Amino acid sequence: MRCVAQAAARDPRVASARNRLEERLHELAAAVQSRAEYSVVHGELGLDHVLVDRDGNPVLIDVEEMLYFDVEWEHAFMLNRLGDDYPQVAVPDLDEGRLALYTLAEHISLTAGPLRVLDGDYPNRDFMQRIIEYNLGQALLLSSAQL
């Protein structure tokens, strides 16, 4: 909700969709059932965070923020990051409700964060604006979807 508020303060499109975004987040969160089993998640796992050692074994890097959490959190990130290549890492039996919540939350976060960055003198503004446009478009689309 903080990201929605921060983005709404910086972008009129978010401001006009704020109620819809917040309602959809509440709807998705209300549908999530508690669980007792969690996974170790990287938090932002992408191909650039997996290296191969000299013996050909995969090695995770940038692991300082790893935590026990819902595996769907990681998959929401990979779905966004990998796009059409996501099916190569997809796994069966993900909780679709959690995945929907985390996917929307990520798109909102990746709208709000870059908008905050543009408050400063970030040099590659066009790149950051493209991140905003893509993620805002996805957030608006997902906020209109139904469970």
C-alpha positions as semicolon CSV with decimal commas, in nm:
position;residue;x (nm);y (nm);z (nm)
1;M;0,000;0,000;0,000
2;R;0,296;0,230;0,065
3;C;0,415;0,175;-0,291
4;V;0,070;0,257;-0,428
5;A;0,065;0,579;-0,222
6;Q;0,419;0,674;-0,325
7;A;0,351;0,609;-0,692
8;A;0,017;0,792;-0,678
9;A;0,194;1,100;-0,542
10;R;0,428;1,098;-0,842
11;D;0,216;0,982;-1,135
12;P;-0,139;1,094;-1,218
13;R;-0,221;0,760;-1,382
14;V;-0,152;0,581;-1,056
15;A;-0,343;0,847;-0,864
16;S;-0,651;0,792;-1,080
17;A;-0,626;0,412;-1,043
18;R;-0,528;0,416;-0,675
19;N;-0,861;0,287;-0,541
20;R;-0,873;0,009;-0,799
21;L;-0,512;-0,096;-0,724
22;E;-0,571;-0,096;-0,348
23;E;-0,900;-0,284;-0,379
24;R;-0,739;-0,550;-0,597
25;L;-0,449;-0,592;-0,355
26;H;-0,693;-0,633;-0,065
27;E;-0,902;-0,880;-0,267
28;L;-0,598;-1,090;-0,359
29;A;-0,458;-1,079;-0,004
30;A;-0,793;-1,186;0,143
31;A;-0,796;-1,492;-0,082
32;V;-0,456;-1,618;0,039
33;Q;-0,484;-1,904;0,286
34;S;-0,231;-1,959;0,562
35;R;0,031;-2,227;0,512
36;A;0,285;-2,405;0,729
37;E;0,553;-2,479;0,470
38;Y;0,790;-2,221;0,327
39;S;1,092;-2,225;0,100
40;V;1,426;-2,052;0,092
41;V;1,390;-1,773;-0,162
42;H;1,652;-1,549;-0,315
43;G;1,411;-1,260;-0,358
44;E;1,524;-1,143;-0,700
45;L;1,645;-1,454;-0,870
46;G;1,737;-1,395;-1,231
47;L;1,983;-1,548;-1,467
48;D;2,238;-1,284;-1,366
49;H;2,231;-1,422;-1,012
50;V;2,329;-1,774;-1,113
51;L;2,688;-1,832;-1,216
52;V;2,865;-2,153;-1,309
53;D;3,180;-2,256;-1,122
54;R;3,483;-2,417;-1,289
55;D;3,331;-2,762;-1,236
56;G;3,008;-2,666;-1,411
57;N;2,798;-2,637;-1,095
58;P;2,547;-2,354;-1,057
59;V;2,630;-2,102;-0,784
60;L;2,387;-1,841;-0,651
61;I;2,522;-1,492;-0,593
62;D;2,379;-1,182;-0,424
63;V;2,230;-1,395;-0,148
64;E;2,238;-1,145;0,140
65;E;1,860;-1,103;0,139
66;M;1,764;-1,472;0,118
67;L;1,481;-1,570;0,350
68;Y;1,222;-1,833;0,426
69;F;0,906;-1,724;0,247
70;D;0,651;-1,828;-0,010
71;V;0,810;-1,978;-0,320
72;E;0,552;-1,783;-0,522
73;W;0,739;-1,463;-0,429
74;E;1,040;-1,587;-0,625
75;H;0,826;-1,704;-0,913
76;A;0,647;-1,369;-0,940
77;F;0,987;-1,208;-0,981
78;M;1,108;-1,465;-1,234
79;L;0,783;-1,443;-1,430
80;N;0,835;-1,068;-1,468
81;R;1,209;-1,092;-1,526
82;L;1,216;-1,384;-1,768
83;G;0,894;-1,319;-1,962
84;D;0,856;-1,574;-2,243
85;D;1,147;-1,778;-2,100
86;Y;0,971;-1,828;-1,765
87;P;0,826;-2,171;-1,857
88;Q;1,183;-2,307;-1,847
89;V;1,193;-2,249;-1,470
90;A;0,824;-2,284;-1,385
91;V;0,727;-2,549;-1,133
92;P;0,394;-2,724;-1,079
93;D;0,163;-2,674;-0,785
94;L;0,225;-2,306;-0,712
95;D;-0,051;-2,132;-0,519
96;E;-0,210;-1,925;-0,796
97;G;-0,365;-1,680;-0,547
98;R;-0,029;-1,605;-0,389
99;L;0,134;-1,578;-0,730
100;A;-0,132;-1,328;-0,843
101;L;-0,088;-1,117;-0,527
102;Y;0,290;-1,114;-0,546
103;T;0,292;-1,044;-0,919
104;L;0,071;-0,738;-0,878
105;A;0,268;-0,622;-0,574
106;E;0,592;-0,653;-0,766
107;H;0,465;-0,450;-1,059
108;I;0,348;-0,178;-0,821
109;S;0,684;-0,181;-0,643
110;L;0,868;-0,162;-0,976
111;T;0,660;0,142;-1,060
112;A;0,701;0,321;-0,729
113;G;1,074;0,253;-0,687
114;P;1,181;0,391;-1,026
115;L;0,951;0,692;-0,978
116;R;1,138;0,764;-0,653
117;V;1,470;0,724;-0,834
118;L;1,361;0,983;-1,090
119;D;1,311;1,234;-0,808
120;G;1,691;1,257;-0,808
121;D;1,949;1,303;-1,079
122;Y;1,961;0,944;-1,204
123;P;2,152;0,963;-1,534
124;N;1,969;0,703;-1,746
125;R;1,621;0,846;-1,714
126;D;1,487;0,688;-2,034
127;F;1,577;0,341;-1,907
128;M;1,407;0,406;-1,574
129;Q;1,101;0,547;-1,751
130;R;1,072;0,228;-1,959
131;I;1,073;0,024;-1,638
132;I;0,797;0,245;-1,502
133;E;0,586;0,225;-1,816
134;Y;0,607;-0,151;-1,844
135;N;0,533;-0,220;-1,478
136;L;0,260;0,041;-1,450
137;G;0,091;-0,106;-1,757
138;Q;0,108;-0,455;-1,605
139;A;-0,019;-0,332;-1,266
140;L;-0,315;-0,156;-1,425
141;L;-0,396;-0,463;-1,634
142;L;-0,371;-0,698;-1,334
143;S;-0,576;-0,467;-1,112
144;S;-0,866;-0,517;-1,354
145;A;-0,840;-0,898;-1,356
146;Q;-1,072;-1,122;-1,161
147;L;-0,980;-1,418;-0,942
